[in-house]
């Protein structure tokens, strides 16, 4: 049975919806205010666990482990995060609690209705995970964890973590998200992975890549990865598999319905959840185009709704 460890930051988000982005030193009334648990890998875990719970199988769904740095285990913030991921197959037992801190990393999101833009301001005072801490958790999960998915957060630490996995647990599969533009060292992580996800922002910011296809082709040739993907907003997503098999999937739209963007927050994380499910948990050998179409529809449906509730059920026919 495959099990997955998701390594990355966990945030508490405050989201303000406004008619337009405010100018500097001005005042603007928000139309809505919402709070939710955020973070790339927790979002991916939330969607993935819902997909796994729909599988028609007699045995319990495979376990999913979150490895995040969190504030004190007794803090309201940690309790809120735990309740947001409550489920029979999600474990937070291996998260790293900084007992001297009470506040979780926070994101303040200004969402503009005029052009569907998101402006995000982050705050995080928690000390980052060290390589030594990761090694300790990997030892605790020896024999249980089959897949590690990393948010490309701290390239130097992540690289050492992947090296440790390759040397100590050679059968473990590694997935990496390459998202943040301008963050040096992320490209090398893709070359060390089995599955890699590139964001449009990172590709456009990286010199030498004119298109998502050129980025994927270069990294596929120079790495051992079996699958690589790049999401490209309303242009859909691109993928490549070993042997230079390429695929593209248009952005999903409701059949005969109006295209209305409701909430783009977490769409990329949802796409990743779809791919991870297809490759590691479907129980079948999906072709690249099928993986792309499934993940793209899942992410597209996310854009047309707020949050993740009911999302998996809407793609149940794929499972």
N, C-alpha and C positions, 0 to 999 in steps of 0.2 A: 504493500500500500504506500503510495506516495504521500508525503507530508511536506509542508512548506513552512519556511521561516522567512518572515518579512522584516527587513532591517531598514529602519529609517525613522524620521522625526514624526512625532504626534503633536498636533496643534489643537487648540480651542479657537474656533473662528467666530468673529463678530462681523456680520455682513450687513452693510447699509446699502439699500437700493435708492438711487437718486435719479432725477430726470436727466441730468447731464453732469459731467465731471466739473467740480467747482474750480474756479480760478483761485490763485493764491491770495490769502488774506481776505477771503470772502466768507459769507455765511449762507448755508443751503439746508433746507429741510428735507430729510429723508422720507420716502414714502413707506418703507418697511424696514424693520430691524429684526434680524434673526441670529440665533446662536446655534452652533453645531460643532461637533468634533470633526477636525480636519486632519490634514497630513496625507501625503501621497500613499504611503504603504498601508496605513489604517483604512483609507478609502478603498484601496484595492482588496484588502482582506474582507471588508464588509460585503463587497459585491461577490467576491469569490465564494465566501461561505454560503451566500444565498443560492448561488448556482449549484454548489455541492449538495445542499439540502434538498434540491429537486431531483437529484439522481435516483432513478428507480433501482435501488440496491438493497439487499436484505441486511447488509452490515452497516454499522454507523459510518457517517462521512469521515474522510481522513482528517486528522488534526491539522490546524493552522496555528502557528506561533508568531506572536508579535514581539519583536526585539526593538524597543524604543527606550530612550532615556526619559524618565518621568519624574515629577516631584515626589515628595514624601508619600509613602503608601497610605498614610492616614489622611492625606489632604483631600478636600472636596474635589479638586481638579482631577486627581487620579481616580477617585470613585466615579466621577462623571465619565471619564474616558472608558473605564471598565464597563460601565452600564451600557455605553453606546455600542460596544462590541459583544454584548452578551449573546451567547449562542452555545450550542452543545459541542462545537468543534473548534472554538477559538480560545486560545490560552494566552494570558498575559503574565504567566508565572515567571517568565524569564526576562521580563523588562527590568531595566536598571533604575532603581529609585534613588534619587538624590535627597536623602532624608533632611538635609538642612534647608531645603527649598519647598515652598508651598504653591508656587505658581507654575503652571504648565506653559510651554511655548505658546505664543498667541499670534494670531493673524487678524489684521483689521482690513476688511475687504470693502472697497467702494465699487459698487456695480452700477454702471451708467446705462440707463434705458435707451439713450439716444443712439448709441452705437454698439451696445452689448460688450463694452470693454470692462475689464476688471483691473483695478489698481490695488495692490496688496502691500501692506506694511507689516513686517514681521518683528516680533520681539522674543528673544530667547536668552535667558540667563543661566540655563542649566549647562554644566560641563558636559562636553561631548563624550561619546563612548570611546574607550581606548581599545587598542588591539588586544591587550591582555584581557580585558573584560569580555571581548568577543570570543577569544580562545576558550575562556572558562565556560561560556554558554554553549559553545559548539561541543565541548567535552560532555556537558550535561545531556545534550541532545544526540549524542553518538548512538547510531543505530535507529534513531527515530526520524531525523531530518533527512529528506532525500533531495529537496530543492531549497536553495537560498535565493531570495530575491532582494536586491539591494537598491535603495534610492542612492543615486550617485551624489552623495552629500559632501563628504570629506574625502576627496580622491586619494590622498596618501594613506589614510586609515583603511579605506575600503580596499585599496590595492593589497595591503598587507593581509587583510582578512581573507581575500580571495586566494592569495598565495598559500595561506595556511590551509584552506580547504583543499586546494589542489594537491598539496603535499601530504596531508594527513588523512583526508577522506576523498580519494580520487574518484569514487563513484558518484559523488554528489554533483548535481547539476546547479549551475549558477546563472542567474538572470540579473541584468543591470539596467536601470533607467538612467539615461543620459539626458538631462533636462536643462539645467541652469546655464544660460549663455554666459560666456566669459570666464567660466570656472576652469582654470588650468588643470590638466591631468585627467579629465573625464574620458577623453578619447581612448586612452590606453586601457581603461576598464572594459570598454566594448571588445577589445581584442582578447581579453582574458575570459570572456563569458561564453556560455552556450546559447543564450538568448539575450538580445540587446534591443532597447527601445530608445529611439532618438526623438527629441522634440523639434518642432519647426524652428523655435527660437535658437536652439543650440546649433542646428545646421546652418542657419542664415548667418550666425555670428562667427562660424568657423571658416577661416580663409581656405579657399581652394574648392569649396563645394558650391556649385551653381544651382544644383537641383537635389531633391531628396534621393533620386535614383543614383546620382554620382556618389553621394555619401555612402549609401548602402553598398554599392558595388565595391568601393574602395575598402570598406571595413570587412566585407564578406571575404574578399580575396586575402586580406592580411590577418585574419583571425581564424580561430577554430570554431566559431559560432555556427550553429546549425540553422538559426533563424534570426533575422534582424528586421525591425519595423520602424517606420517613421510616420507619425500623424501629421496632417497638413491642413488642419482647419476645415473650411468648407470645400476643400479639394479632396477630402477623404483621407486615405492612408495608403502607404506603399510598403511592400514587404519583399524580402529576398531570402531564399533558402540555399543551403549548400548546393553547389553545382550551378550557381547563378540562375536558379529558377526565380523569376520575378512575378509579382502580382500587384494589382492596384484595385482598390475598392472605393467607389464613389461614396461621398458622404450620404448617410442614410436619410431618407425623407419619408414621412407617412404616405402611404398609398392613397392618392386622391385627396390628401388632406393639405391644409395650409402649413407651410413651414414657419414655425414660430419658435424662436429661441426663448426658453424659459429660464434655464440655469445651466451655464457651462462649467461651473465649479465641480471638479472631480471627473470630467468627461475623459481626460487622458488616463486617469487612474482606472476608470471603468474599462477602457480599451485594453489596458494591460491585464486586468482581471480576466477578460474574455480570452486573450491569447494564452495566458497561463493555464486556464481551464482546458482549452483545446489541446494544448501540447502535453500537459502532464496529468490531467485528471479525466479526460473524456473516455479513456479506455479504448480509443480507436486511433488509427494513424490518419489524422486529417490532412488533406492536401493543403498547400499554402493558401490557395484561393478561398477554400472553405473557412480556414482560420481567419483570414482577413474579413470576409463578408460577415461572419458571426460577430467578431469583435467590433467591427464598424457599426453594425446594427445596434449592438448593445450600447455603445458609446453614443450613437445618434439618438436612441431613445432616452438616454440620460439627459441630453441637451433639451429635450422636449418636456422634462418634468423637473420638479424641485426635489432634491435629495435622491435617495436610492431605493426607497420603499416600493415594492412591487415590480422592480425592474427585471429581476430574474424570471418572474412568472410570464412576462411579456415576450420572452425569447424561449419559452419552454419547448416549443416545437423543434428547436435546434438540438436539444439535449437527448 
